[in-house]
Amino acid sequence: MPLLLFDLDNTLLPRDAAFRAWARDFLTERGLPPDDLDWLVTIDGGGYVPRSTVLSAIQRRYGLDDSLDFLLAHFRRGINSHIHCPSRNIDALRVARAAGWTLGIVSNGNTRPQLEKIRRTGLGPMVDGWVISEEAECVKPDPLIFEIAAQRCGIAPTGDWASNTWMVGDHAPADIAGAELTGLRSVWLHHGRPWAEPGYRPTLKAAGLPEAVGQVLAARSAPGARPGIRAAGPGHRRAVGTAAMVGSRRLRGPADGAAPAAALSGAKPGAQAPLSALDGLRAPVPGGRPDSGAPAAVAAVRV
C-alpha cells in the first residue's frame, strides 16, 4: 500500500497563523503596542527559535516580572487555543485515504506540545501513525525518522517501501532533504517562497496541502508513471545532508532542554496508544545507520 507522510506545522496545521493570533492577544492583554506584532513574529522565527530565547527577549523588551515558566505556559495555552486543521486539509486527507493511501505524520519538535496539537485538531483518527523527533530520538532529515514513521503506520521499511512513499512538507532542509536522503519523492509547500537550496530539490511544488495531495494522487495514477525512485547512494546522501545543514537558515537542536524518551508512540490505530501515555508503549527502534549521510548536528525543531 502506498504511504503518504506529512509534516505537521505549517503543512497540516497553520502554526504560524496560530502564533500570530497568540501574539496579538498577548499584546492586547498586556496593554502593549499593537505595532509590536511584527517584531514578535520575527523573533519567533517560524517556531525554530528556542522558546527560552523568544520569551527572554519578550521579558527584556517589556520589563516583565513574569517567570519564563509562566510565560511558556501562557504561550502553550495560547497556541493551542488558536491552532486548528483547516477543513480543506481534512478533506484532502479523506481523499487520499479513499484512494488507498496509508497516511502518517513526521514532526520535528517536542513531544507533548506536538501530541497536544494532534489531539486538539482531530488529526489522530485521520492518520495511521505519527512520529515526533523528541521521543524518537532522531530528527528530520535523518532517514531513520521516516523509517520509524513507516513502521508506526504498519509498513515495514524494507524492500521497495521508499519507492511507494511520498513526503509533503514546507521546510526544505528537514522535509525535502530528508525525503531525498531516504529515497522518497516529495512535495514542497512553497507558501509563496522561491526554492533556494542548490544541493537538492523537491519532486513537485504546491501552494497548499490540497494541491499537494492532488499532485501525488495524479502522479501515481498517470499512465506510465514509475512507482517511485531508488534510494540514493552513500555519496549522494552525504552531499544532500551537507547541503541541508549549510543551506538552512533555521536549523536548531532540541529546544528548551527537552529530554528524549525511549518509548515509541503514535502507532497504527487499532493499537493506538493514548496521546498522554508516552512511556513503556513500544520497544525502542535501534539507532540510526552510520551511513545515513545526514550530519548528526542537523536538527530543525519547531517548538
Helices and strands as residue ranges (DSSP letters): E 3-6, H 15-30, G 34-36, H 37-44, G 45-47, H 51-62, H 68-82, H 87-98, E 102-107, H 111-120, G 124-126, E 129-132, H 133-136, H 143-152, G 161-164, E 165-169, I 172-176, H 177-182, E 185-189, E 204-206, H 209-221, H 234-247, G 255-257
